[in-house]
Amino acid sequence: MTAVRTMIAHTFKPRTAAEIMPYLERVLFAVGIINPFTAVPQVYQIWWLQAVGGLSLITVGAALLMSVLWTAYGLITRQTVVWATSVLWVAMNTAIAAGVVAFS
């Protein structure tokens, strides 16, 4: 019984930020890589169906600018999670902006 308590206490002990950070960074990296692919249906709507109704070039351009800035920030600060995920957003936002220009 004591061994079980020790194991439980060790498993559920409070963790420091330094202990949690490697796990958190892996999760954020995975989510960050998956997240830009949520724009695939939008890219499909634009490029295959040529439907750009309701899309604003100003909004899409602002999103593209922000993703470029986040990519630059991630590169400058050497934060792989930031730049790697942001560069995917640059690709998606570029495809969307180009489609809005091409089919508007």
C-alpha positions in Angstrom: 0.0 0.0 0.0 2.8 2.4 0.8 4.4 1.7 -2.6 1.1 2.6 -4.3 0.8 5.9 -2.3 4.4 6.8 -3.2 3.8 6.1 -6.8 0.6 8.2 -6.8 2.3 11.0 -4.9 5.2 11.0 -7.4 2.9 10.9 -10.4 0.6 13.8 -9.2 3.2 16.0 -7.5 3.1 19.6 -8.4 5.4 20.3 -11.4 7.5 23.3 -12.0 7.3 25.3 -15.2 10.7 24.0 -16.3 9.4 20.4 -16.0 6.2 21.1 -17.9 7.7 23.2 -20.7 9.1 20.4 -22.9 5.7 18.6 -22.9 3.8 21.9 -23.5 6.1 22.8 -26.4 5.5 19.4 -28.1 1.8 19.8 -27.8 1.8 23.4 -29.0 4.0 22.4 -32.0 1.6 19.6 -33.0 -1.4 21.9 -32.6 0.4 24.7 -34.4 1.2 22.4 -37.4 -2.4 21.1 -37.6 -4.1 24.5 -37.2 -3.2 26.1 -40.6 -4.7 23.1 -42.3 -8.1 24.3 -41.0 -7.9 26.8 -43.9 -7.8 24.1 -46.5 -11.6 24.2 -47.1 -11.3 28.0 -47.7 -8.5 27.4 -50.2 -10.6 24.8 -51.9 -13.6 27.2 -52.1 -11.4 29.8 -53.7 -9.3 27.9 -56.1 -11.5 25.0 -57.2 -14.9 26.6 -56.9 -13.7 30.1 -57.6 -16.0 31.4 -54.8 -14.6 34.5 -53.1 -17.9 36.0 -52.0 -17.7 37.6 -48.5 -13.9 37.6 -48.4 -12.1 40.9 -48.0 -8.7 41.5 -49.4 -8.0 43.9 -46.5 -8.8 41.2 -43.9 -6.9 38.5 -45.7 -4.0 40.8 -46.4 -3.8 41.8 -42.7 -3.8 38.1 -41.7 -0.9 37.5 -44.2 1.0 40.5 -42.8 0.5 39.2 -39.2 1.7 35.7 -40.2 4.8 37.1 -41.9 5.6 39.2 -38.8 5.1 36.2 -36.5 7.4 34.1 -38.8 10.1 36.8 -38.6 9.7 37.1 -34.8 10.0 33.3 -34.4 13.1 33.3 -36.6 14.8 36.2 -34.8 14.1 34.8 -31.4 14.9 31.2 -32.5 11.5 29.9 -31.4 10.9 26.9 -33.7 7.3 26.5 -32.5 6.5 30.1 -33.5 8.2 30.3 -36.9 7.4 26.8 -38.1 3.7 27.2 -37.5 3.6 30.8 -38.7 5.3 29.9 -42.0 2.4 27.5 -42.7 0.0 30.3 -42.1 2.0 32.5 -44.5 1.5 29.8 -47.2 -2.3 29.5 -46.5 -2.9 33.2 -46.3 -0.9 33.8 -49.5 -3.0 31.2 -51.3 -6.2 32.8 -50.0 -5.1 36.4 -50.8 -3.9 35.3 -54.3 -7.3 33.6 -54.9 -9.2 36.7 -53.8 -7.2 38.9 -56.2 -7.5 36.4 -59.0 -11.3 35.7 -58.7 -12.6 39.1 -57.5 
